Amino acid sequence: MPKKNYKNNNRTKREKSITKYSKAIIEVLLQNPKKAMNHKQISSALDLTNRIEIELLIKNLTSLLADKKLMEVNPGQYKMNTELNSLEGTIDLTASGNAYVKVEELEEDVFIQKGKTKHALQGDSVRIFVYPKKSKTSTKNEGEVLEIIQRNKTEFIGIFELGKSGNFGFVSMQNGNHDFFVPKEKFNGAKPGEKVVVQFTSWPDDSNSPFGKITQVLGDPDDTSVEIHAILLEYGLPEKFPEEVEREAEELDTAIDEAEAAKRRDMRAITTFTIDPKDAKDFDDALSIRQLENGNWEIGVHIADVTHYVQPGSLIEKEAYHRATSVYLVDRVVPMLPEALSNVACSLRPNEDKYTFSGVFEMNDKAEIVNTWFGRTVTHSDRRFTYEEAQEIIEGAEGDYKTEILKLDTLAKLMRQERMDVGAVNFDKIEVKFNLDDDHNPIGIFFKIGKDANKLIEEFMLLCNKKVSEFISLDKKGKENKNTYVYRIHDDPNPEKLLDLKNFIRQFDYQLEVGDRQTTIKSLNKLLADVKGKPEENMIETLAMRCMSKAKYSTENIGHYGLAFDYYTHFTSPIRRYPDMMAHRLLQDYLDGKKSPTADVYEEKCKHSSSREKIASEAERESIKFMQVKYMLQYVGQTFDAFITGVQEYGLFVEIPETRCEGLIRSRYMEGDHYYFDEKNHALVGKRKGKKYQLGGAIKIKVVSADLLKKQLDFELVDE
């Protein structure tokens, strides 16, 4: 019989005794921040009367004092040492009322229990106190909000509801924020059920709700234009440019000046064309191709020279930085630059001379780079292709510049294969798109799948981004030179999430080998190939993507894991991304022999750009979700084959393959049994009959409701 480890057991008991009342003590003192309290007052507040419990509390006080969590302001009188133990971060409220605070200094977010958020609203900067951990092995951070440092915003979007007496109303929130109380004199003409903008005015200490006034009535929340307008407002996305910015753009001299053209490499005589989506209005990149006398190919990657027109300090520049990115909602684009630039002067339209910034690559038939040149150019696009037109030529149809397109396609495939061989992740995510009527309502759903024409453009843009980054970051001997630059970085995936994915996919008879980088990527790419066309494809692809880190902008280069590039930047879309404009300016400075600037200013701009990119992505997802729910309104009451994409204690998330629309089956409405959550196997299991509903399982469902306010679909199981 093995001996018990009494030593370790005693240590564990001792640790628990030292920390038993620590959190409670802190909570009492934080509720009375200006008052010094002795152990009797604290014991009374905690209703402790037992002598042993009081002695234990005194031990806890001594421990907290030793850890500098408390201050002894007078003998035996304690206050919180908030100056030393507080951290600042951004709060994320959940629908339950609990919250998480992201703090830069901590790896894990800090959990804030409902009732301890101290009147914080979504996205506010807050100062928090982090409780001592329950044990040395505990990883969970828990705390409470001490104060609001800065409000993230003061205007919010919600639905107006009238109070019982009619003398007051509420604006109900959907994203975890508290509902706003609105007195009658501040209704501003709003009617019950309308979507409105409410402005925060105050939050009295004795109130459960913030007070506000309605500043704008948006209208019927079922109206598509109202909802898209609301999304723009919710995410702080400007619908129009300020008049002075538009005016400055209109007054720019956008004519091609031959004196300026003479300073550039003139490539107007070389075959050049664009390949873009059929509904594109701005063409920010073009390819040129010609065969050299030695048999090699000269490929030019030409990017609109936005920074020729957008000068530092100009109103256009300031507005572009503020926006940082174009935003692509389902029914509209919110551009980073005014139309006079994005759709006209900087758009590489066919049969027009344009100023461009180019990477020119001499390649052999094996797609190996022989020579590279970077600089400003003047180009002339001979033809505008849609992806569909270029794809038809690749698949054998006759068409303009067929020889050139086929050669570019061949080279692109060689480059792509090389990337895969060295360890790039092969995500071919399918995008959900909508056919819209004249009122922007969805009348059909289709999926955008990247074909060879898309991949052709992608490979040459990746090449240019990679080679620009290497050109600036490495000296002639291939050693790093520490030049400041704007990198697009992508960290290694989360190892714990990879292991979770590995364990999860076993139930579908898939394997994932997690080891060194090459082993993991090779196995991951095989998995992504194996699930193609299977019912579980979208679910497993989504789970695999969640293992990946988020790409972002930074002056501190760590490489790009997903692309398997040691050096990578964003250079190829300055019309729609502010970091590309920074990349252009820095490249020109280095070409001109200027010294490397300090990184601090650029790092701050990188953080801002990454933040704006995240906001744009969230707004785009929100618009897609609304359109999916609105599209499914016509199918309420109808049945579909579906499969389970997520399992929680409260129900099953289910996706309909032909529309990629996801809805929820609530466990409390699942008839015939009571179901418990088997977290390990991602399943709901019937207590009596043992029926199991597991992640990835195929089921038949009926659409019960499509809630446009919550952007939520509710399904129910159909007994087969």
N, C-alpha and C positions, 0 to 999 in steps of 0.2 A: 504494500500500500504506500503510495507516494506521500512524503511529508508535506504538511501544509506550510506555506510561506508566511509564518506569523509576523515576521519582520515587515514584509510588504503590506500585509493586512493592517498592521498597526499604523504604518506610515499613511496609508489611505484614510484610515479613520481620523488620524490627527489632522490631515489636510482638510477633510470635510468639516471637522469641528472648528478649525480656524476660519473657514469661509462660510459657515452655515448662515450667519446673520449679516454677512458683508453687504450683500445687495440690498437687504431691507434697511440697514443703517443708512446707506447712501441715499436710498429713496426718501427716507424721513428727512435727512439733512437738506436734500435738494428741494424738498417741498417748503423748507424754511431757510432759504439761502442767506438771509441777513441775520439770522438768530443763532447764537452759540448755544449748544445743548449739552447737558451732562448725561451720564449713562442712565440715570433715573428717568429723565424726561424721554429719552429714546425708548427705554423699556416700556414706559407708559404708553407711548405712541404705538408700540408694537403689541400691546396687551400681554407683556411678559410678566409673570408673577412668581414663577418657580425659581428658587434660588440657583439651581444648577443652570437653568436657561440664562439667568442674568449674569452669572459668572462666565458663561460661554460668550455672551454678548460683549462683556468687558475684554475678553481675549481677542475677539474680532476687532474691537476698537483699537487695541494695542497693535494688532497686525496691520490694520489700515493706516495707522499713524506711522508705523515703520516703513510702509510702502509709499509714504508721502501722499496717500489718497486724501488724508485728513490733515487739518492743522489744529493744534491745541492752543487756542487763542488766550485762554486762562487755564490755570490748573484744573484739570478735569472737565473742561468745556471745549467742545469740538465744533468745527465748521468744515465744510468741504473745501478742499484745495483745488478749486476749479481752474485756477490759472495754470497750474502745472499739469492737470489731467484732462484738459479739454482738447478736442480736435475739431477741425472744420471740414465740412464736406457738403455734398448735394443730396437732398432728400428725394426719395422715390416712394410715393404713397401707393398702397395697394387698395383694392376695392373693399377689403375687410377692415380697413382702418389702421392696420399695421404699416410699418414703413421700413425701408432700408436706406442707409446713408453711405454713399461712396466716399471714402477718404483716401487720398493719394498715398498716405504713409502706410496704409494697411492693405494686405492682399485680399482679405475677405471683407465684404460689406458689413456694416454694423446694423444689427436688427433693433428696431425701435417698436416696442409694444404699443398697441392702441391706447390712447389716453396720455401718452408720454411724448407726443410730437409737438406740444406747446404752440398750437396755432400755426404750424408750418403748412404751406401749400406746395403743390407739386413743383419740383425743380428749385425750390428755395435753397439758398446757401445758409447753412445752419452751423451753430457751434454745439457740440454734443459732449456729454460725459460718457466714457466707456467704463462699464462695470468691471471689477476684477473677474478674471475667469474662474469658473468653479473648480477647475483642477489644472495642473500643469500640462496635461495632455489635451485639454479642451481647445478646439480651434474656433468655436463659435464666438463672435463678438456681439455683445449686447449692451445697449446704453439708453440714454434718453436725451432729448433736446434741451439745451440750456437757454438758447436764445436764437432768434432769427437775425442773421447778419444782413442778408439782402434778399428782397423778394425777387423771384425769377421773373415774374410779370404781374401786372395789376389788372389785366382784362382776361376774362374767361368766357368760354362758350358753353351754353347749357339750354335746357328746356324750361320755359316759364310755367309755373304752376301757381294757381290762386289759392290763398289760405281760406279756411272755412268762413271767416267773418267778412272776407273781401277787403279788409283793411291792410292786408299785407300779402306778400307772395314769396315764393321760393324759386330760385333757379337751380334745378337739379343737375348735378355733374355726373359724368359717365366714367371718369378716369381715376377715381380714388380720392379726388378732392371733396371737401365738405360742401354740402348744398349752401347756397347764399340766401340769407334773409334780406328781403327787399320791402321797405315800407311803401305804402300806397302812392305817396307823392313822388316816388321815383320809379314808377312803372314805365314811364315814357311811351305810353300807348300800346304796350305789349298785351297780347291776348293769350289765354291759357293754351298750352300746346305748341306755341311758337318757339322757334330757335332764336336765341338772343345773345347779345354780348353784355356781360355784367362786369362792372368795374368795382374792384375791391375798395371799400372806404374805411372800414375799421373792423376790429374784432374785440369786442368788450370781454374782459376777463370772466364775467359771469354768463357768457353766452356759449352755447354749443356750436353756433354757426357764425361764419363771418358775415358782416353786413356789406351790402353793395347797392349800386344803382344801375339800372339798365341804360346803356348808352346807345345801343343799336338793335333794332328788330330786324332779324335776317329773313324770317318768314317760315313757311311750311317745311318742316324737316324732311318730309318725303320728297320734296322737290330736289332734283339732282343739282341744279345750279346753286341752290341754297346750301346744300351739304358740302359741295366742293369749295364754295366761298368760306364756309365755316372751317373747313380743314386748313385753308390758307391762313385764316385768322388765328386758329388754335396753335399753329406751329410758327406763327410770326413770319409768314412768307408774304412779301409784298406783291400785290396783284399788279400794280402799275409802277412805273418809274416816276420819280419826282420830275416836275416840268423842267426844272433847270438842268437836270441830267439829260433828258430828251433833247433839250435845246442845244446843249453842248455837243451831243452826238450828231445832230443835224447840221451843225455849223462846221464840222470837221471837213477838211479837204481830202476827199477820198479818191481823187483822180490819180491815175498812174503818171508819175512825173519821170520823164526819161533821164533827168539828171540824177534822181534817186535810183532809178533802175541801173544806171551805169556803175553805181557803187556795189551792185550785187552781182552774183553769178546769174547770168541770163540763161534760163532753161526753157524759154518759151517755144523753141523749135523742136523740143523733144516730146514724143508721144506721152500724153498725160491724161488721166481720167480719174473720176471719183466713183466710188461704189458705196451707196448709202441705202437706208430704208426708203420705201416708196413715198412715205409721208414726211420725209425730212425736209426742213426748210433751210437749215444751216449746214454747209458742207465744209468741215474744218480740216479735212485731210484729203490728199490726193496722192496717187502713185504715178511715177514716170518710169519708163523702161526703154532701153535701147541696147543693142548688142555692140560691143566694142570690137576693134580690129583683132584683138588677141583671142576673140571667141568668148570672153567673159561677158557678164551682164552688168550694166549700170542701172541700179534701182534707186530712184529718188523717192523718199518719204517726205512729202511737202505739207507743212502745217501752216494754217493761216497765221500771218504775222500780226497778231492782235496788239502786241506791245509797241508796234510802230505807231498805232493810233492812240492807244490808251497810255497816257504819260503819267508818271508818279505825281501825286498831288492834285490831279484833275478830279473833277466831280465824278466822272465816269469811273475812275480808278477807285475812289472811296466807296462808291456804290457797289462795284464789283467785289471789293474786299468784304463789304458787309454781307452780301449775298453768298459769296464764296463758291457757289455752284448753281447750275440750272437745276430746276426741279421738274420731274416728268410725272405729272398726275395723269389719270386715265384719259381725261378729255382735253388736256391743255398742257402747255409747257410754260413754266415761269422762268424766263431766261435770266442769265447772269448779266448779259450786256443788252443795251437797247437794240431794237430791231435794225436801226440804221447801220449798226456794226455787225451784229450776229447773222442777219439774213441778207445783208447787202455787201458792205465794204469788205468784211472779213470772210464772207462765204465764197468758197472756190467754185463759183458758178461756171457752167460751160461757156466757152467762146468769149471769156473775159480774162484780161491780164490781171494778175493779183500779186501782191507782195506776200512772200512766204518765208518761213524759217525751215530749213531742210537738213535732213541727214541723207547723204548720198553714199551708197554702198556698191563697191565693185565685188561681184560674186561670181564664182565659177558654177558649173552645172551641178556640183554637189552641195550648193548653197553655203559654201565656205566663204567667209569674208576675206577679201584680198586687200582692199583699201577702204578707208572711211574718210568722209569729209563732212564737216558741219559748218553752216553759215547761212546768211540771209540770201534769198534768191528772189527772182521774179519768174512766175510761171504762167502757163496758159492751159486751162483744162479743155481738152478736145471733145470730151463726151461725159455726160452724166449717166451712170448706170445705176439701176436699182439692184438690190441683192438678187431679186428674182431673175432679172435679165442676165446678170453675170452667171448665176447658177445654171440657167438654161444652156449657156455657151459651154460651161464646164462639163455639162452632161451630154454634149454632142451637137447642140443646135448651132446653126450658122449665125453670125452676128459681127458687129464692128469689133475690130481689134481682137479677133479670136486668138491669133497666135500669141499676142502679148498676154492675154488673160490666162491662157493655158500654161504659159511659161511661169507666170507669177504663181499660179495654183501649184505647179510642180515644186517650185522652190519653197513655197509656204508649207507644203506637206513634208518636205525634207526637214525644215526647221522645226516643225511641230513634233516630228518623230524624235528628233534630237533632244528636244525639251523633255519629252516623255522618258527617253532613255536615261537621262541624268536625274530624273526624279521629280518632275512637275506633277501636280495633282490634276487629274482629268475630270473636272466638274463640267458637265454640259447641262446646266440647269434650264429647265423649260419655263418660259415666261408666259403668264396668263394675259391674254389680250382680249379686247372687246370690240364688237361692231356696235356703233352707236347710231341712233336716229338723229333727226335734226334738232331735237331738244336734249341731246346728249344722254338719252336713256339707253341702257344696254339691251340690244336685241339679239345678240349672239356672243358666244365665247369661242375663242380659238387659241391655239398655243403656238408661240414663237419658238421654233427649234433652229438652232444654229447649224447651217449647212456649210459646204465647202467655200462658198463665196464669202460668208461671214468670217470663216476661219482664215481665209486668205488675208483679208484686211487686218484681222486680229494679230496674225503672226508678224506682219510688217510693222504694225504699231508697237508690238512688244519688242521687236528688234530695235527700233529707233529709241524707245524708252530705255532699254538696257544699255545700248551703246553710248548714248548721251551721258548716262550716269557713270559708266566706266571711264569715258573720256575725261570727265571732270575730276573723278575720284582717284585715278591712278596716274602715276608718272610714266615716262617712256619705258622704264624698266619693269613696270607692272606693280610697283609698290604704292601703297596708299600715301596721298600727299596732304590729307587733312583739310582740303578745300571745303568751305561751307557749301552745302547744297541741300535741296529739298528732295528727300527720298520718299518713296512709297514703300513702307515696310510691312512685313507680315511675320509675326512671331511663330515659334513652334506650337503645335497643337497641345491641348491639355491632355496629359498622359492618363489621368483618371477617367476622363470622358472617352478616350480611345479604348480603355479596358472595359468600360461599361458597354460601348458599342460592340466590342468583340464578344462579350458574354451574351448580349441581347440577340445578335444575329444568328447565334447557334441554333435557336429554335426554328429558323428558316433553312437550316443546313448550309449556311454560309460561314466562311472562315475569314478571320483577320489576324494576320501575324504582326504583332507589335514588337519592334526591335529597334535597330538603328534606323536612321532616316531613310536610307535606300530600301531597306526591307519593308518598313511600314508603308511607304508610298507605293511600292510595287504591289503589295498586297491590297492596299486601299483602291488602287486603280482597277485591279482585277475584280474586286467586289463591285465597284461602280459599273463595270462592264457586265458582270453576271446578272445584275438586277434590271438591266435594260429591258423594258417591255413587260416586266412582271408587275403584278398588282401592288407589291410592296416597294416598287422603285422610288416613288416620290418620298415615301416615309423614310427609307434607309438613306437616300441622298440627303434629306433634311437633317437626319440625325448625324450623318457624317460631317455635314457642314457645320453643325453646332460644336463639333470637336475642335474646329479650327479657330484660331485667334482672329480678331477683327483687324483688317488692314487699316493703316492710318498713315498720316504724313508726319515726318520728323526729320530733323537735321542730324540725328544720331542714327547711323545706318546699322541695321542688324540683318540686312538681306530680306528676301521675299521667299518665305518657305513654300507657299503654294505654287509659285512659278519656278522654283529652284534657281533663282538668280541671286548672286551675291550683291549685285548693285542694280537698283531699279528706281526709276522716277516716273512721274507723269509729265509728259512733254507734249503729247499729241492732241490735246483738246483744250486749248486756251480760250476758245469761245465759251465753253461751259464749265471750266474749272479754274479757280484762281491759282492753285498751286502750279499749274502749267505755265501761267504767266510769270510766276516767280522763277520757275525753271528756265524760261526763255531769257529773262533778264540776266540771271547769273551766268548762263552759258555765254551770252554776248560779252559780259564783263571779262570773263576768262579769255575769250577769243581776242579781246582788246588788250590783254596783258595786265589787267587790273588785279590788285591784291585781294585775297580772300577776306570778306567782311566777317565781323563777329557773328556767331550763330544765334545769339539771344533773340534778336528781333525776328529772325526767320523762324525760330522755334515757336515763338508766340503766335505767329501767323499760321504755322502748321497746326497748332492746337485748335485755333479758331476754325480753320478749314475742315479739320476732322470732325469737329463738333457740328458744323453746319451740314456736312455730308450726312451725319447720323440723323439730324433733324429731317433733311430732305428724304432720306430712305424711309423714315417712319411715316412721313406724310404720304409718300407714294403707296406704301402698304395700306394705309388707312383708306385711300381712295379706291384701291383694288377691292378691299374687303366690302366697302359700301356697295360697289357695283355688283359684286358677286351676290350679296344679299338681295339687292334690288332685282337682279336677273331671276333669282329663285322665287320671287313673289308669285310668279305665274304658275309655279309648280307645287304650291302648298296643297297638300292632300294627295299628291302623287307618290308612287313608290319607285325606288332606285336600288340597284346593286351598289354596294359600297364596301369599304374596308376600314378597319379601326386604325387610326393614326396616333391616338394618345389615350392613356388610361389614367384616371385619377379617382380618388375615393368618391367623388361626387358624380362621376359618370364617364362616358366614353366619347372621345372626339372621333368623328367619322368623316371620311372624305368620299365624295362621289367622283369616280375617275373621269367621266366624260366632261365634267365642268371644273374639276379641281376645287369645288366648293366644300368647305368644311363646316360641320355643325356638331351639336352636342346632344347626346342621349343622356338624360339625367337618371342616375341610378335609382332615385326614389320613385321614378315612373316605370321602372322595368318590372313588369308583372310576372307573377308565377313563382317568385322566390325573393328572398332577401340576400343581397349581394355584399360581400366584403372585399376589400382591396388587398390583393396579393402584390405588394410592391416589388418583391424580388422578381416575379415572373411577368410584371406589367399586365396584370389581369384583374378582372372582376369575377368572383367565383360565387355561385349560388350556395348558400349554407345548407339547404336541404337536398337539392338535386345534384349539386356539384357541377352544374353547367358553367363552363368557363368562356369568358369573352376576353380574348388576348390581343395585344398589340399586333397588327398585321392581319387579323382575322377577317374573313369575308362574311358579310352579313347583308340582309335586305332591310331597308329603312323606308319610312314614310316621312315626308316633310310636313312638320306640324305647324311651324310658324317661321316667318322671316321678319325679324325686328330691325327696322332701319335705324331706330334711335341707338340701339346697342350694337348695331352692325353684327347681329348674331342670328344664326340659324338653329332652330330646335328640331331634332328628329325624334322618332320613336321606332323601336324595333318592330319588324313585321314578322309574325310567326309563320315560318315556312312549313 
